Amino acid sequence: MISYQKAKVEEAPDIKKLLYKTWTSAYSDIYSQEAIDAVTSEWHSISLLTKQILNPNVSFIVAKSDEKIIGMCNAEFKPKNKLLYIQRLHVDPKFQNRGIGSTLIKKVMGKFPSLIKLKLEVEKQNLKAFYFYQKHGFKKVGTKNFLVKGVRMPSLIMEKLI
Ligand SMILES: CC(C)(COP(=O)(O)OP(=O)(O)OC[C@H]1O[C@@H](n2cnc3c(N)ncnc32)[C@H](O)[C@@H]1OP(=O)(O)O)[C@@H](O)C(=O)NCCC(=O)NCCS
């Protein structure tokens, strides 16, 4: 049975491990291991994850199976335009296609009932995630290039009105 809970600061190292696993699985055909290591070390640092877990404008949810973290999603609410920006959504490959990603999106939305729009960025070649978001009603509204430690990541900006 899968449970969904607010992430705790002491869980940051296990969340980082999950992110490394899902990143390696999703991006090993697209990026070199050096590039994956560089991006994950910056984007998934313990200090950044801790800051986000503690931020009252961030909804940070973990999915657990037998007390082990097997999925996560965090999203930041921008009150000015009632926008919820999904920063990460990751499910352990062994637990994908069981509705956990879909449930995580619903759970992060629950903290900010006044939201009117969802926004996210997805790597251009990550077609599995792109189709997942499209199926959930997100539409491509633009493109963006991330440059992280010398790694260029072409991405699509997607939005969904609630
Ligand atoms: C994208 C991602 C988060 C989706 O998570 P997931 O848990 O597999 O998503 P879901 O199970 O909710 O939905 C996936 C599929 O399962 C189906 N599904 C949904 N609920 C289901 C259920 N209860 N039982 C069986 N299948 C179900 C969905 O219809 C969907 O089908 P589709 O393949 O036809 O689209 C996951 O693939 C992932 O972690 N990828 C790697 C990281 C990544 O790319 N993240 C996004 C970066 S922006």
The ligand as an SDF file (V2000), in Angstrom:
LIG
                    3D

 48 50  0  0  0  0  0  0  0  0999 V2000
    6.4550   10.9660  -15.4300 C   0  0  0  0  0  0  0  0  0  0  0  0
    6.2390   10.1010  -14.2000 C   0  0  0  0  0  0  0  0  0  0  0  0
    6.3490   10.9610  -12.9480 C   0  0  0  0  0  0  0  0  0  0  0  0
    4.8500    9.4740  -14.2400 C   0  0  0  0  0  0  0  0  0  0  0  0
    4.6500    8.7600  -13.0250 O   0  0  0  0  0  0  0  0  0  0  0  0
    3.7440    7.4390  -12.9410 P   0  0  0  0  0  0  0  0  0  0  0  0
    3.5840    7.1040  -11.5220 O   0  0  0  0  0  0  0  0  0  0  0  0
    4.2980    6.3850  -13.8390 O   0  0  0  0  0  0  0  0  0  0  0  0
    2.3920    8.0190  -13.5420 O   0  0  0  0  0  0  0  0  0  0  0  0
    0.9330    7.3370  -13.5110 P   0  0  0  0  0  0  0  0  0  0  0  0
    1.0420    5.8990  -13.1430 O   0  0  0  0  0  0  0  0  0  0  0  0
    0.0570    8.2020  -12.7140 O   0  0  0  0  0  0  0  0  0  0  0  0
    0.5010    7.4780  -15.0030 O   0  0  0  0  0  0  0  0  0  0  0  0
    1.2420    6.7600  -15.9710 C   0  0  0  0  0  0  0  0  0  0  0  0
    0.3550    5.7750  -16.6990 C   0  0  0  0  0  0  0  0  0  0  0  0
   -0.2560    4.8660  -15.7780 O   0  0  0  0  0  0  0  0  0  0  0  0
   -1.6670    4.8810  -15.9960 C   0  0  0  0  0  0  0  0  0  0  0  0
   -2.3340    4.7750  -14.7020 N   0  0  0  0  0  0  0  0  0  0  0  0
   -2.8250    5.7800  -13.9650 C   0  0  0  0  0  0  0  0  0  0  0  0
   -3.4100    5.3000  -12.8600 N   0  0  0  0  0  0  0  0  0  0  0  0
   -3.2500    3.9700  -12.8820 C   0  0  0  0  0  0  0  0  0  0  0  0
   -3.5940    2.9150  -11.9980 C   0  0  0  0  0  0  0  0  0  0  0  0
   -4.2750    3.1420  -10.8570 N   0  0  0  0  0  0  0  0  0  0  0  0
   -3.2340    1.6640  -12.3310 N   0  0  0  0  0  0  0  0  0  0  0  0
   -2.5760    1.4190  -13.4790 C   0  0  0  0  0  0  0  0  0  0  0  0
   -2.2110    2.3890  -14.3600 N   0  0  0  0  0  0  0  0  0  0  0  0
   -2.5510    3.6330  -14.0580 C   0  0  0  0  0  0  0  0  0  0  0  0
   -1.9470    6.2020  -16.6080 C   0  0  0  0  0  0  0  0  0  0  0  0
   -3.1270    6.1670  -17.3840 O   0  0  0  0  0  0  0  0  0  0  0  0
   -0.7430    6.4180  -17.4440 C   0  0  0  0  0  0  0  0  0  0  0  0
   -0.9360    5.7160  -18.6400 O   0  0  0  0  0  0  0  0  0  0  0  0
   -0.2660    6.1510  -20.0140 P   0  0  0  0  0  0  0  0  0  0  0  0
    1.0420    5.4500  -20.0600 O   0  0  0  0  0  0  0  0  0  0  0  0
   -1.1730    5.7020  -21.0480 O   0  0  0  0  0  0  0  0  0  0  0  0
   -0.0680    7.6540  -19.9400 O   0  0  0  0  0  0  0  0  0  0  0  0
    7.2780    8.9420  -14.1490 C   0  0  0  0  0  0  0  0  0  0  0  0
    7.3010    8.3140  -15.3990 O   0  0  0  0  0  0  0  0  0  0  0  0
    8.6740    9.3670  -13.7550 C   0  0  0  0  0  0  0  0  0  0  0  0
    9.0150    9.4800  -12.5790 O   0  0  0  0  0  0  0  0  0  0  0  0
    9.5510    9.5750  -14.7700 N   0  0  0  0  0  0  0  0  0  0  0  0
   10.9470    9.8820  -14.5070 C   0  0  0  0  0  0  0  0  0  0  0  0
   11.1070   11.2530  -13.9440 C   0  0  0  0  0  0  0  0  0  0  0  0
   10.5250   12.2870  -14.8480 C   0  0  0  0  0  0  0  0  0  0  0  0
   10.7040   12.2670  -16.0530 O   0  0  0  0  0  0  0  0  0  0  0  0
    9.8160   13.2490  -14.2380 N   0  0  0  0  0  0  0  0  0  0  0  0
    9.2500   14.3560  -14.9280 C   0  0  0  0  0  0  0  0  0  0  0  0
   10.3030   15.3860  -15.0600 C   0  0  0  0  0  0  0  0  0  0  0  0
    9.6240   16.9050  -15.5010 S   0  0  0  0  0  0  0  0  0  0  0  0
  1  2  1  0
  2  3  1  0
  2  4  1  0
  2 36  1  0
  4  5  1  0
  5  6  1  0
  6  7  2  0
  6  8  1  0
  6  9  1  0
  9 10  1  0
 10 11  2  0
 10 12  1  0
 10 13  1  0
 13 14  1  0
 14 15  1  0
 15 16  1  0
 15 30  1  0
 16 17  1  0
 17 18  1  0
 17 28  1  0
 18 19  1  0
 18 27  1  0
 19 20  2  0
 20 21  1  0
 21 22  1  0
 21 27  2  0
 22 23  1  0
 22 24  2  0
 24 25  1  0
 25 26  2  0
 26 27  1  0
 28 29  1  0
 28 30  1  0
 30 31  1  0
 31 32  1  0
 32 33  2  0
 32 34  1  0
 32 35  1  0
 36 37  1  0
 36 38  1  0
 38 39  2  0
 38 40  1  0
 40 41  1  0
 41 42  1  0
 42 43  1  0
 43 44  2  0
 43 45  1  0
 45 46  1  0
 46 47  1  0
 47 48  1  0
M  END
$$$$
